[in-house]
Amino acid sequence: MSSERKVIQERMRRVLLKDFLVRESARAGFGGLDIVRTPMGTRVTLVCERPGILIGHRGELIKRLTEDIQARFALDNPQIEVQEERQPSLNAQLMSEKLASTLERGWHFRRAGHSTVRRIMEAGARGCQVILSGKLTGERHRTERFKAGTIKYCGEAVHLWMDKGFYQARLKPGVIGVNVWIMRPTAKLPDEIVVKGATPAPAVPEAPVVVGPPPPPDREVVEAA
């Protein structure tokens, strides 16, 4: 088998594994996935909002999930590690799931979009963008964007500081795609330059302003003849 086919198969396996874990950890609040191959096997790190629901009593549920992953995807000695998301409002995947759930409960898409953007910005994000696409109001497909703060679409800043999440809201008219982009609070953009060792210029004191009565007008002295 060629190396290209191996790469494609590995990518397909990771995509299918992510879809499977998203379904299995829906109640726990799926917030992200990281797969790393180690000499001891494959380490799968799950980020959840409520990890206790996924682990179960005495780890019974996580053991069963590990066995299912090994049987379905033929991973070499999988080891699942569950981490709790401390800031769910800054996790793009969690916010996309919450927004999709809000739409499924009957909220208007504009109200739900603005509420999500406001919640993310109040949590300290430098910028966020919410994209809703699908049959929002009628039979025709349309796209609505809700944006606040700073958003980067290309370049190194996207890979370093942008967090992206996607989920689907299943409504009666059809499926609505929910995309959430969040710029992390610790983002350092390329155009933000700080000169080391530069001392700020001293402030020049302003002259005091004296407020008083106006001077008397000049009087013309007329000498009598």
C-alpha positions, 0 to 999 in steps of 0.5 A: 500500500502506498503512503498516500493511501495510508494517509487517506485511510488514517484521516478517514479513520480519525473523522469516523472516530470523531463522529462516533465520539460526538454521538456517544458524548452528546450528553456530556457536552463534547468540546474537542478531541485529540488523537496522538500515537505513542509507543504504548498505543493510541492516546485519545483525549476527550474534552467535555463539559461534564466528564462525570457523565462520560466516565460513569460509576467507577469508570464503567462507561469509559471502559465500555467506550474503550472496548467499542473503539478498539473493536470498531476502528482497530486502534492499537491499545486505545487509552481514553483520557477525559478532561473537563472544559473550564471555560465552556463559553470560549470553546467553539465546539461547545458553543456550536452545540449549545446554539444548535440545541437552542434553535431546536428548542424554537428560538428565533435564529437572530435572537439565538445568534446575538445571544451566543455572540454576546455570551462569548464576548462577555467571557473574554474572547477577542472576537467571535463569528457565528454562521448559520446556513440552511432554511432559516425563514423560508424554503430557500437556503440562506446564510446569516452571520453574527460577528463581534470583535476581531476575526482572522480568516487566513494566515498563521493567526488562524492556526494559532489563535482561532478555535472553530466548531461545527454542529447541526441543528435538525429542525422540521424545515431541514438541517441548519449548519452552525459554525462558531469561530472564536479568537482566544483571549491570549491571541497576539496578532502580527500587527501588534508590536511592542518595542522593548526598552522604549521609554515613553516621552515625558508629559509636558505640563500644561500652563495653568489657566487663570480664570478671573474677571475680564480686564477693563476696556481702554478709555480714551482721554480727551483733554479739554481745550 
